């Protein structure tokens, strides 16, 4: 096996992909390391996200973790093995690019969370469009406990929680329960562990039943308008809604509603 083939095999083994009926599940697969985000893991994630962005057969992406945890954040052993600023900056830039790719992915992303989601693992949850957690899951941005403020995770966290709630998690590093994560707005719902897959799939199926064109347009519009002032946001949203109304799917959806029938989406 060549060096290139070896690298590809390793990348595929640490991130598993399963495609089923319009849903692609990406599973972080370093269970003995609590799915820590090594550089290889981040590169594998980036490669899959780039491929999925161009794959029209994928309607929803589920992000999951193998073993006892969702994701414990960055691989601290790997970080300490390369103790120079350039390496650290390159790592955090790579991680930030993965997070931005999740936001810019045309398809909605659902985080399926069990066990712990800490530091950059909590960032993955905050960055995902939706999140469903087992009621036994716990969340923390715990870098502060080892002398490192979770600066990059704070970008996603502060866009989900109020400032004081986000700072509370960032400054204390303490865990919050799945129930509390729902209250804070980090997670959409918490369910019994045995019902987690069923709840995630039900949410994915609900989204798959909608117009894929409207979903794509809506996700892009939602995140872009968040960064605008209120006047520009309304101008932008109005322009996008007018474009959406001109799409074949919108006409079909409205006609189907008035005819009391199920719409047939064309994706145009």
N, C-alpha and C positions, 0 to 999 in steps of 0.2 A: 504494500500500500504506500503510495506517495505521500509526501508531507501535506500536500493540498487535500488529498483524499482523506487523510487522517484528521485534518482540521474540520472538514465537512462532516465526517462521521461523529466527531466529538460534539460539534454544534447541534447536530440532529438529536443526539442522545440526551443532551441537557435541556432541550426544549422539544416537547412532543406536540405534534399537530394531528388533530382528528377532524375530519369533515363529515358532516351528517345532515342531510336535508336542509341545506342553506345555512347551517351553523358551523363555524370553525372554532374548535377549542384548542387553545394554546396552553400547555401545562408545563410550568417550571418544574424541571426534573433533577433537582439536586437535594433529595430528601434528607440525606445525612448532614447537609449543611443548612437545613431549613430553607432551601431554595434561595440562598444568598445570591445577590446579583453580581457575579464575577464579570470581568470584561467579556469573556466568551459568551456568557449568558446574554449580556446586553447586545452583543453582535448578532447572536442568534435571533433574538427578539426583533432587532432592526431588520434583518433579512426577511423574516416572515411578515412583518408589517408592511414592508415595501411590496412584497408579492401579493398580499391580501388586498392592498389598495387598488391593484389592477385587476382583481378577480371579481367579475360581476356575478359569479355564482354564489359568492359569500354575502349573506344578508346580515348576519350578526356574528360578533366575535365574543367568545367567553374566555376570560383569563383566569387560570386556576393554578393550584400548586399541588405537587405530589407529596405524599407522606403526611407528617403531623402538623405542618404549617403551610400557610399561604406563601409568605416571603418575609425573611428576617432582615431585609435591607442589603446594603453593600457587604461584600466579602471583606471583613476586617483583616483577616490573615493576608489576603492578597494585597490589600492596601499597605500593610506594614512591611511587606516584602519589597515594595517599590517606593521607598520614602523620599521622593523628590517632588517638588512643586509641579513640574511639567507633567509627570505621570498622574498626579492627583487631578490636575485641571483637565487633562485629556479624558480621564475616567468620568468626571462629573459632566463634561460636555457631551460625552457619549450617552450618559444616562438622560440628560436633558433632551437630547435629540430623540431618544426613544419615547419620552413623555410627550413631546410635541407631535411625534408621529401618531401616537394614540389619539390625541386631540384632532388631528387633521385627517385621520382615517375616515373614509366615506361611511363606513359601516359603524353602527353603535357597538360599544364595548361594554360588556358586563363583567365585573369582577366577582368571581365565586370564591368567597373567603371563608376559610376554616382555620382553626389554630390561631397563630399570631400573624399580625401584619405590622411590622415595625420599621421605622425610619423610611428608607426608600421603598419598602414594601407597603407601608401606609401611603406613601406617595403614589404608588401604582393604583391603590384603591381610590384615592382622591382624584386622580387623573382620569380614571375610567368614567364613562358616561353614566353608568348605573352600577350599583353594587348590592349583592345579596349575601348575607353572612349567616353562618351557623350561630345559634344563640350562645354558643360557647366560645366564639371567636373573641380576640382581644386586639386592641389597636394602640399603638404608641409611636411617637417620634422621639426616640430614646437616646439620640446621639449625645444630648446634654449630660447623660449619666457617665459618659467616657470622655467628657471635656470637649465635645464637638457639637456645636449648635447645628441643628438640621436645616441648614439654609435652603438647599434646593427643594427638599420636601415641603418647606414652608410656603413655597410659591403655589403649589397645588392645594395645600391645606387651607391657606388663607382665602382661597377662592371657593371653598366649600363651607367653612365655618365663619362665625363672626370673629372679629379681631381678638377680642378678649378670650374667647374659647380656644382659638388657635394658639394664642400666646400661652395660655394655660397649659396646653399639651406640650408646646415647644420648650417652655421654661422648666417644667417639672419632670418631663420624661416619663410620667406615670401612665399606666395602662388605663384605657376606658373599655367598658364592656360593649358587646354588640348592641344591647338595648340602648346604652347611652350614645353609641355611634349613630343610631337611628335618630335619636333626639337632637343630636348636634347637626345632622344633615350630611354626615360622611357616608352613610349607608342608607339605601332605600328601604330595606326590610331585613329583619332577623327572624330566622325560622329554626325549628328543631334540626339538629344535625342530620337526622335520617331523612329529612324532607328537603335538604339543600339542593340536590340535583333536580328534584321535581320543580321546586320554586324557580330555579334559574331557567330551566327549560320552558316553563310556562311563560315567563317574562319574554324569553327569546321568541317563542311562538306568537305571542301577542304582537311583537314588533314585526315579525315576518309577514303577518297578515295585512300590514299596511303597504301603501305605495312605496316601493324602494326609491323612486325618484324623490318623493316628498321627504323621505327620511334623509337622503343624502343632502338635499338642499337645506333642510331644516337644521341638521347638525352643523354644517358649515356656517350658516347664518347665526345660529345661537352663540357660538364661541366668538365670532368676529364682532358682533354687536356688544358683547360684554366689555370690550376694550374701548368702546366709543362713548362720547358724551351723549346725553339723552336725545338732543335734536338730531344728531347724525345717526344714532341708533334707529330712530323712527324712520328717517329717510331711507336708510339702508334696508330695514325690514319691509317697508312698504314697496320698495323696488323689487325685492326678492319675492314678496308675496304676489305681486303682479305677474312676475315671470312664472311663478308656480301655477297661477291661474291659467296661463296660456298653454300649459302642458296637457298632453292627451289624458294623463292619469287624473288630473283634477276634473276635467269634463266628465270622464267616465265615473269617477267617484260621486260627483254631484247627481248625475243622471241615475246612478244606481240607488242613491239615497231616496230620490223622489219616486223611483219605480219600486222601491221596497225589495231590492234584490242585492245579492252579493256582487261587488265590483270585480271586474277582471282587469288586473293591472297590466299595463304594457311596459312600464318603466320608462316612459317618454313623456 
